[in-house]
């Protein structure tokens, strides 16, 4: 199993976990796993204790995951450290929703296991560490010197329902909610694309036709060099589309009428 395989497996485990399906998590932890939660003194040791504790938990919560960024560090061939950074929306029975920026660190290791035919290797989770990211003041670099002056606004958020998952050129993996995706552009004289989201810019290998074919249900080709998310269009005027982040993208004169009609139809249907 490659590092990239473990990244996707890690993402699958946590997305199922937040769908209240804990079985993939239980299936992949080691006998002496260490689970460290985000709150003080949240620590559970051993597979049996983890399964027992989580199975006994009763709650009325539901969860929605936002964007996910994943990286993998491989210090040796038999160990991979997978770090996920993501948004998690916690929906309470009273109708309130809380938003956290969370980090999840998996320590995977390769273990020899006995089988009917002899032995084989299996990847297991030895340590699972969850932490909540502290809001950052731009004046600080390492220590939160100015944390007391930070304001913590309550944000009303829309539940993301559709996602695009891509691997960046730095081998990080990003799970992007479609309502965060603005547009994709080609990078001239390369086989790379630049994906613009509401919070980030991601460089990936690929071509616009590939993305257009795979994500045709929510992306629109407006130019040889641009795919857009019509839901993020702020304004369309003569030969120009303005996106919600203020970016102005060109529309060829011959295609303008058709593109305008498609964008307006999409906006009216939403």
N, C-alpha and C positions, 0 to 999 in steps of 0.2 A: 504494500500500500504506500503510495507516494504522499509527500507532504500536502499536495493539493487535494488528494483524496480525503485526508484527515481534516482539512479545512472544511470541505463540503459536508463531511460526516458530522463535524462539530456544529456547523450551522443547522443541519437537520435535527440533531439532538435538542438544541435549544429552542428551535421553532416548534418542535413537537411538545417540548416541556411547557412552553407557554400556551399551547393548545390543550393543556391539562392531560397530555399523554406522556406519562413518565417512563413507559416501558423501554424506549430506546436508550434513555439515560441509565436505567437499571442494568440493561443488557451489556453496557460497555464499561462499567466501573470495575476496578480490581477488588480483590478480596480485602485488601488493607487500604482502600481508598481514603483520602482525607478530603472532606468537604468543608470549605470555609465560606460562610455567608457574609453579606455586606454589613450586618449589624454587630455590635459588640458581643463577644462570647458566643458567636454562632459558629460552632465547630462540631463536626460529627466524624467519627473514625470507624472504618470498617463497612464492608458492603451490606452485611445483614442489618447493622444499625441504621445505615442510610435508608435502606428500603423500608424498614420498620417505621422509622420516624416520618418519612415522606408519605407513606401509605396511610398513616394514622391522622395526617393533617386534614382537617375539614375547613373549607372556606367557601365563600360565595363570590370569589373574585374571578374576573376574566382578564385576559391580557391581549395586547396587540403590539407586535414588534414593528419598529420603524426601520430606518436605514441601518445596515450592518457593514462594518469594515473589519476584515479579517487579515491577520498576518501570521506567518509561521516561522519559527526559529528552530533550526535542527542542529543542536550542539554535537550530537553523535548519530550514527545510523540507526540506533535502537531507541532513540528518544526524539520526540517532536513537541515543541511548546507552541500551542495555538492560542492566539489572543484575539478575542472578538470585542469590538466596541460598537454599541448599538443604543438605540432609543427604545424604551419599554414604557408602554402606556398601561397603567393598572386601573381597571374599571371596577368600582365598588358597587355593592348592591343598592346604595342610596342614589346612584346616578352620577356620582362624582368620578372624575378621572384624574389620576396623578401621572406625571411624566418624569422619568429618570433617564439620565445618560449613564449607561452601565458598562462595566468592563467584565469580561469573563475569561479566565485563564485556565486552559486545559493543559495538564502535563500528561502526554501520551507516552507509553513505553511499550516496547515489543517484548512479548513474553512467550516462552516455549510452553506449549500445552500438550498433554497426552491425548492421543486419539486412538480409535480402534485399530488403525493401520500403523500406529507407531507414535509419531509426534508431529506437531506443526507449530506455526507461530501465529500469535494473535495480538492485536493492538488493544491495550486497555488504558483507562484513565486512572492515573495514580493520585493526582491532585486536581481538585476543581475549586477555584477561588473566584468568588463574585465580589466586585466592589463597585460602589457608586462614584462616578466622576464628580469631583468638586467643581462648582462654577469657577471659571477663571477670570481674574482681573488682569487686563492687558499690561498693567504696570509690574506684575510679578513674573519671575522666570522659574524659580524653584519653590520657594516657600510662600504660602498664602498670607503675606504681610497685610494686604488690604482687604481681607475677607469680610471684615465687619462692615465695610462700606458697600458691599455688594447688595443689590436689590434682587429679590427672587420673585419675579412676577408670576402670577397664575396665568397659564396659557390655555386657551380653548383650542383643542386639536381635532382634526378630522382623522378618523380611522383610515389608515392605508389598507387597501384591499388587494392591489396588484403590485408586483415587483419585477424588477429586472436584475439579474445576477450576472456580474461581469468580473473578469480577472484583469487587473491593471498590469501595466508593463513592469511594475516593481514587484509583481507576484502577490500583491494584496488582493483580497476578494471583497467585492462590494455588493451588497443586496440593497437595491435602490427602490423605494416606493415610487410608483409611477407619478403620484401627485407631487413628488419632489423633483422629477426629471423635467428639465427645461428644453434642451436641444442637444443634438450631436452634430459635430462638424468634422470634416476631413482636415488632416494636417498635411499641407502641401508637400509634394515630393517625398512622401513616406507612405507606408502601409499601416498608418495609425490613425486613430480617431480621438477626438477630445469630447468627453461627455460632460455637459454642464448641468449641475443640479442646483437646488436652492441653497445648498450649503458647501458645495465642493466642486472641484474640477478634476476629472479622472482621465488619464491617458490609457487607452487600450489598443491592442492590435486588432485589426479587422477592417472591413469595408462597409460603406453605407448600404450597399445592396443586401449584404448579409443581415444587418440589423433591420432594414426595411422589411425583408421577408419574414424574419422571426417575430418581429413586434409590429406587424402591420395593423393590428387591431387598435393601437393607440399612438402610433407615430405616423407623421405625414411628411412626405418628401416635397419640399418647396423649391429646391435648387439642387444642382449637381453636387454641391458641397454641404448641404444641410438637411437634417431631419429634425422636425420639431414635435413637441407635445402640444397639440392644438388647445388643450385645456389651460395652458400657461401663456396664451397669447393675450397681451394687453390691448394691442391696437393693430389694425391692418389698414394701410393707406397705399397710395400709388407706388407699386413695386417694392414695398417695404413692410416687413412684419416686425412689430416691437414686442419683445417677450416681457414677462413679468419682472425680470431683473433689469430691464432697461436696454438690453441688447437689441440692436437693429439689424435684421437679417434681410438679404436681398431676395427678391422674387423676380424671375425672368418676365419680361413684358408679355411674351406669348402665352405664359402660363398664369398670369396674374388673375384673370377672371375666374378660371377654374379653381385656383388655390383659394381665392377669397370665398367662393361659394362653399367649398369643403370646410373651411375654418368656421364660417358662420353657421353652417348646418350642424357641425360638431358642438358649437357653443350653445345653440338653441336646444339641442337634444339633451344637454347637461343642465 
